[in-house]
Amino acid sequence: MTNSIDQLPARQQQALKTRSRLLKAGKEIFLENGFQKATISQIIKKAKTGYGTAYVYFKNKDELFITLMEDLMNQFYEVAEMPFKPQTKDEAYENIKKQVRLFLQLALDEQDMMKVVKEAIGVSPEIDHKWYMIRERFIERISVDIRYAQVQKLAKQHLDPSLTARGWFYSNEMFMWELVMNEDKYKMDDVIVNLTSMYTGGLYE
């Protein structure tokens, strides 16, 4: 099977390869040095790319990091967008528990990069804003699942889907950072059971 990149004109192929090289070098530099100590010069040098060429793709390290962060978050979105069509409260509990496990496990699998994300959110307004937008996308997706459960008469009708989704995401996010930054403080299984039980106990009839 022919790689789709090989079917592009030579100039486009070169552009994609250069961009990919910058992202790969960027990830390595961020993991090695952390966000604050990493510089665009280090990334350009590691990618063996000229300055003029590099700035065609990314105006600064923040922009490059945002692209890396989006690529990473797309893995989390795949978990958030898993089909959610429970017919009973027990089925909803099992589905949600599975999602929480996948979400938290992914954060631990990507622990080193997630630590850099945490650092970057604290020091870059651009990245902080991007993280806000990422959160909003997750919250909207959770709202859809809550509305579905309400239509199915599984969830309490008086609860606001958007506010409930926000509270649920913030709880997951808080424990995600706890596990990433202080891996040995809590057992992941305990976090999963407590989080899922608290959420489904409050939301579902």
C-alpha positions, 0 to 999 in steps of 0.5 A: 500500500502506497503511503499517502505522503508519497503521493504528494508533490515533492515540495509538500512532502518536504514541508511535511517531513520538516514539520514532523522533524521539528515536532519530534525534536521539540518533544525530545527537548521538552521532555529533556529540559522541561517547558521553561528551560527548552528554547526554540534554538535547541529545537531547531538545532536538534531538528537540523533545520534552518531558523528561517525554515523553522519559523515558517512552521512555528512562530515560537516554542509555545506554538510548537508545544500547543501542536504537541499538546493537541496530538496528545489530547486527541488520544484522550478525546478517543476515550471521551468519544467512546459510544455511550448508550447504556440501557440501565444504571449498572451499564452506565456505571460500567461504561463510565468506570471503563472510561475513567480507567482509560483516561487515567491510565493514558495520563500515566502512560504519557506521564513525562509529557503530562508533567511538561503540560502541567508546567507549561499551563502555569507559565504560558498564557497561550498554552493556558488558553489552549488548555481551557479550550481543550477542557471545554471540548471534554465538558461538552462531550460529557454533557451530551452523554448526560443529556442522553441518560436523562432522555432515557430516564436513567439520570435525574432530570433536575440536574443541569447537564453542563454544570454536572459535566463541568463538575465531573470533568474537574474531578477527573482532571484533579485526580489525573494531575494527582496521579501524574505528579504524585503517582504513589499517593493514591492507588489508581483503582481506589480513585476509579471506584470512588470517582465513578461511584460518587458521580453515578450515585449523584447523577443516576436514579 
